[in-house]
Amino acid sequence: MPPLITMLLAGTVVSVTVKLGILVAGIKVWQNRTKDENASASNTLSPQDIDSSAEEVPLAGQLSGAAVASSSGWPKRAISTGNLVAAEVAAQAQKTRQHWRIRRQRRLIQRLRSWLVSATTADPVLSAWCATVDDATLLTLAEQLTAFCDGWKIELQLVLEQQEECGAPVYALITEAILYYCRAYQQATALQEDIAVFAVFQSFLHHSQEHRQQAFGQKLFAELVDEELLSYAKIDYSSLSAGQRYAQIMLGIEAAARNDSERFLQVLKHVILEEQQAGLSHA
């Protein structure tokens, strides 16, 4: 082959080779640039992505609504459990205080009863009452007696323990003062039933025109006649109206109460007891 043709072919091959190299290099540059753009695009958030991610990812120190809802249960349960524990502790403390209060009351009742029985040997009525009275009544006496002694700067516990630190003469005077109080209390207790009956009778007199009280008055009048405290035959009730008959009944009851108060009181107690029993049976 001639040298000239050989040179032209060689130049053509070189030119094509160079162009192919440039093309391949360009393609590689384009591919790398595309990869970089895709990578940067994947790391860049659109406005929509920013909004959605703001909803999904809370800021520092904040919780989403669902997180708050899911996490708010445990403190409430803890508070509820704490309240239950506190209530149980308070109830147990109240029960303990009640227990010791009852023990102190029982000890006070025992000491007072024992002291009264030994201190009232010269008063058989009071001594018998102290030995047989129920604990509730004696506890009321003990509480009132404690207040009485506190008012006079007297240590009731020292008296009950028979500690004569103030000297025998003064101790004897204190003992006598306490016994006077106990006698008054015993007599008032014995009169409680009579006082209650008297209160019922006074209420009857003030409301005698009421229908219920009229029925009570008629029954009381019939009992007084049966006990011969009144004479039914002295008045002709058949000739009187209902109002006049009841007025006569009231006059008769008041006369019986004045003429024989002791027997009248017994009849009155009997009628009241029957009325109470009748009320219980109908309840």
Secondary structure, 3 states (H helix, E strand, C coil): CCHHHHHHHHHHHHHHHHHHHHHHHHHHHHHHHHHHHHHHHHCCCCHHHHHHHHHHCCCCCCCCHHHHHHHCHHHHHHHHHHHHHHHHHHHHHHHHHHHHHHHHHHHHHHHHHHHHHHHCCCCHHHHHHHHHCCHHHHHHHHHHHHHHHHHCCCCHHHHHCCCCCCCHHHHHHHHHHHHHHHHHHHHHHHCHHHHHHHHHHHHHHHCCCCHHHHHHHHHHHHHHHHCCCCCHHHCCHHHCCHHHHHHHHHHHHHHHHHHCHHHHHHHHHHHHHHHHHHHHHHC
